[in-house]
Amino acid sequence: MTTRVAVIRYPGSNCETETLEAITRAGGEATLLDYRSATLDGADAVVLPGGFSYGDYLRSGAIARFAPVMQAVATHAAAGGPVIGICNGFQILCEAHLLPGALMHNAQQRFNARPVDVRIERTTTACTGSYAVGQVIRIPLAHGEGRYVADTMTLDTLDGEDQVVLRYVAVEGSDAPANPNGSSRDIAGICNPEGNIVGFMPHPERLADMTLGSDIGLGFFRSLVGRTASGVGA
């Protein structure tokens, strides 16, 4: 059975096309879902893509959390269904309290768009099973509010309960910054304890085709499609 993945379009989303194509390339059935939908239209998994929902006019993700579709997303997640948030999608998941912490303005107080090196910290999630723990990959990021912050107790819990999924790292000989936005404990992505809700700032959909020189990001979507098709986390 082909995994059906809904990619939600909010006013201001701008990464849905690349995300839809990456899901299709990974073998899934990608569908575009409007933010006003009251249901997930039978989707097996959900991706909240990058962009600037509602123009980020109040705070990134703060308005999008109230979109009608988010009730269906929350219900799906509570039942163990896979929900992935990429960049602005990660911000929305935190604003909706589906993941802990918050994303604040980058420490440099400017928009950051460049490749970064991240280490895979956990593979038992909805979208990282194609990688190995400790594997370092280089993928792009592009955000102005990507600095992950949380109180010390939450950070200790994330570390102690294996909920950090991606972490920024320094690679010898690389010109990529070790921590491009000042995130607490170099955190680039986290998940809930069960691993079915995952949010991260880098953009794997932007490096998921060999015509770009690498398809290292495609593993996130292959993992999502394969995990759901096998019935794990569905």
N, C-alpha and C positions, 0 to 999 in steps of 0.2 A: 504494500500500500504506500502510495506517495505521500510524503509529509506535506501538509498544507501550512504555510507560514504566512501570517498576516503582518504586513508592514504598515504601521499607522501613519497617516499623513495629517499633521497639524498645520494650521496657518503659520507659515514660516519654515516648515521643514524643507531641507534642500539636499538630503542624501538618500531619499527614498529610492531613486532610480538605480543608483549603484548597488543599494542593498537588495533590491528585487533581483537584479541581474546576478549578484553573488549567490543568492539562494537558488536561483534556477541553475546556475553553473554547478552548484553542489548537489543537484539532483532533486531539489524540492519543488513544490508547486507554490510559487510566490503570488500573493494577492495584495492589492493595495486597498487599505481600509480607511474610510473617512473617520475623522475624530468625533463626528456627531453620531456615529453608529452606537446603538444600544447593545449590540451583540458582537461577538468575534466572527460571526458568519461561518461557524464550523471549523475554524482554524485549530490546528494542533499545537501551534507555537506562535508567539508574538514577538515582533521586533519593534522597538521604539527607535527610530533613526535619528541621525544628527541633523543639525540645523539651528534655527533660531525661533522656536515656537512662540507665537504671539510677539515676535520681535524682541524677546527678552526685555520687554519694556519695564516690567516690575522687577523680576529676578528670574534668572534662567530656570524654566520649568515650573515656576510658581503659578502661572495661570493655566498651563496645560494640564496640571494635576486635576483640575476641575472639569476637564472635557468629559462629555457623556460616556465615551468609550472606556474611560478609566475604571468605572465600576465593573465592567465586564473583564477588564485586565486583572483587577484585584481578585475577582472571583476565580478566574482561571489560575492565577498564581497560588491562591489559597488551596486549590485542589491539587497542586503539584505540577501544574502545567508550566512549560518553559516560557520565560519572559526575559528578553534581552534588551538592555538599553545601551545605545552607543552614543557617546558624547552628550548631546542634548537629551537623549533618551535616558542616560545615566542620571542627569540632573533631575529629570521628571520623576524617576523612580525614587530618588531621595526626597524630593518635595512631597511625593505621595506617601512617604513613610513605608514604602515597600522595601527599601534598603536604608540602613542607618547613615548618619552623617550628612554633610552638605558639600556642595561645590561652590567655592568662593572665587573672587577675582584672582588671577595669577599674581604671584608675589611681585613680578616685575611690572604689574599694572599695565600690561599691553597684550594684545592678541599674539598668540604663538602658533605658528604653522610650520612644521618641520618633521622630519623623520625622528623617531626616538627608539631607543633600545629598551625592551621590557622583558622581564623574566616571568615565565609561567610558574606560578606558585601552587596552583591546584588544578588537577585535570578531571576531578569528579564533579563537573558542573554541566550545565546544559549545553555549553559551547566550547569547551577546551579539551575534550577527550582525544582529539587528533594530535595533541602535543604531548611532550614529556615534561614532568616536573623538573624545573631547573633549566629548561630550554630557553635560550634568549633569542628573541626575534626582533626584527626592525620593521616597524610600521609607522604610518604617518599619524600626526595629531594636528588639530586645528581648533583652537578655542581661546576664549578670553577669560572664561570662568571655569578653570579646570583644577583648581587647587583643592584637593580633598582635605576636609577637616572634620574632626570629631573630638569629643572629650576623651580624656585619658582612659576612662573605664571602657568606653566603646572601642577604642583602638586596641586595648589589651585583649578585649574579647575577640575582635577580628583576628588578631594574631594567634591567640590561644585556641580558637575554635576553627582554625584553618579556613577563614572566610576571605582572606586576601587572595585574589585570583591573579592579578598582574601587579608587578612592581617595577618602577623605573630603575635602571641600573646603568653604571658606567662600564663601557667596554673599551679596553685598551686599544688605542689607535683610532678610536671613533671620535668624530667631531660633534656627536650628539650629546646634549647635556645630561648629566646623571639624574637630575630632577628638574624638568623644564618649567614647572609652575609653582614649586614650593609645597607640594602635597605632603601632608603628615606621613612620616615613615615611608616616604617614596611610593605611596599607594597610587596605582594607576587604575585598579579595578577591584571590585569586591563582589561577594554573593551572600545570599542568606544561608543559614546553616545547612539547609537541604541541598543547596546548589542549583535549584531550578530558576531562581531569580538572579540575574547577573548584570552588573553595570560596569562600564569602563569608558575611559576618555579616548584612547586611540581609535583610529578608523580602519579596521581590517577590510571593510568593503572597498576601500580605495587602493588596496594592493591584493586583489583577488583574481588577477588575470595576467598570464605570462606575457601578454603584449606590453605590460607595464614594466617588465624586467623581473618580476617576481609575483608569485601567487601565494605567498606565505600566509596572507590573511584569510585565504579560502578555508583553511582548517577550522575556523570558528563556525562557518556555515555548514561545512561537512559534518562537524560534530553535532550541531543542532539538528540537522536533518536526520542523521543516523541515529542519534539518541532517541528522538521522538518516534521514528519509524520502528525502533525496537521495543517501544512501549515503556522505556525508562524515562521517568519524569513527565510522562504525558498526562 
